[in-house]
């Protein structure tokens, strides 16, 4: 694989960007929402959209 990255410019570029993105995501310490939170947000959005339709 290393030999391929040395010879293939598009793959080198992709790998570089992917490595940077991975580092940024780990550094940011992102947290995911629980299913309960997702459902609450979804219900809230649906209520707001229903208000706009009437």
JOMOPE-V87612 format. One record per residue. N is the residue number from 1. RES is the residue in one letter. PSI is psi as a letter, one per 40 degrees, with the letter a starting at -180 (* if undefined). D_FIRST is the distance of its C-alpha to the first C-alpha in Angstrom with 1 decimal. Layout:
BEGIN
N/RES/PSI/D_FIRST + N/RES/PSI/D_FIRST
END
This chain:
BEGIN
1/X/d/0.0 + 2/X/d/3.8 + 3/X/d/5.4 + 4/X/d/5.0 + 5/X/d/6.4 + 6/X/d/8.7 + 7/X/d/10.1 + 8/X/h/10.3 + 9/X/d/13.0 + 10/X/d/13.6 + 11/X/d/10.2 + 12/X/d/10.7 + 13/X/d/14.2 + 14/X/d/13.6 + 15/X/d/11.3 + 16/X/d/14.1 + 17/X/d/16.8 + 18/X/d/15.5 + 19/X/d/15.3 + 20/X/d/18.8 + 21/X/d/20.2 + 22/X/d/19.1 + 23/X/d/20.8 + 24/X/d/23.9 + 25/X/d/24.3 + 26/X/d/24.2 + 27/X/d/26.5 + 28/X/e/29.0 + 29/X/f/29.6 + 30/X/i/30.2 + 31/X/i/32.3 + 32/X/i/32.6 + 33/X/i/36.0 + 34/X/i/37.7 + 35/X/d/38.8 + 36/X/d/42.3 + 37/X/d/41.6 + 38/X/d/39.8 + 39/X/d/42.8 + 40/X/d/45.2 + 41/X/d/43.4 + 42/X/d/43.3 + 43/X/d/47.0 + 44/X/d/47.9 + 45/X/d/46.1 + 46/X/d/47.8 + 47/X/d/51.2 + 48/X/d/50.7 + 49/X/d/49.8 + 50/X/d/52.9 + 51/X/d/55.0 + 52/X/d/53.9 + 53/X/d/54.7 + 54/X/*/58.2
END
